[in-house]
Amino acid sequence: MGRREALTADIAARENEALERLAAATGGQSLCSLSRGPGPVPAVKYYEGEAAALAQARRALRRLPPVPDAVKPEGDTPPDDAAAREVLRDLRDRWTAQADGPGRSGVGWAGYLAGGVDAVERLIAGYP
């Protein structure tokens, strides 16, 4: 398995974990009904943001062209995949920029955006 394939598998596993945390935090209620409720739901929105950003990362990496065999080194050394790193940095920057967007205020949005940014930051840290 190549480095990018390993990253994609890691993202899928993290996305599943975020969805499991989201399901546990909602207690089986829909996100729409929770967001209309009287109290804040920062943990739910955080997990929702995590899952959304990880899904975006997974789809963006899938759209990248494969690393040509000509640049793949022999042995166990993975190829340098600058395109994947750039995709992750771009995604982080887009999620970070949303904090200043119109209508992106309140604890729900703050939790959602923090979850997304944190998820992508962890991917970047693990894929230097």
Residue, then its C-alpha position, 0 to 999 in steps of 0.5 A: m500500500g502506498r503512502r497516499e492509500a494509507l492516508t486515505a484508509d486512515i481518513a476513512a477510519r477517522e471519519n467512521e470514528a467521528l460518525e460514531r462519536l456523533a451518533a453517540a452524542t446525538g442519542g439517536q436524535s436527528l441533527c436538525s431536531l437538536s439544532r432547533g432545541p433550546g440548549p447548545v450542542p457544541a459536542v454534537k456540532y464538533y463531531e459533525g464538523e470532524a466528519a464533514a471535513l474528513a469526508q471532504a479530505r477523502r473525496a479530494l484525495r480520491r480526485l488526485p491523479p495517482v503517483p506515477d510508477a516512475v517516481k515511486p522509489e524501490g523498497d519501503t520508502p514511500p513516495d513524496d506526495a506533495a499533492a496530497r499535502e497541498v490538498l490537506r493544507d488547502l482544505r484546512d485553509r478553507w475551513t479556517a476561512q469560514a469562521d469569518g463568513p456571513g452567518r457563521s456565528g454562535v456556538g453551533w458554528a464555532g463547534y462545527l468549524a473547530g471540529g473540521v479544522d482540528a480534524v484536518e490539522r491532525l491529518i496534516a500533523g500525521y502526514p508531514 
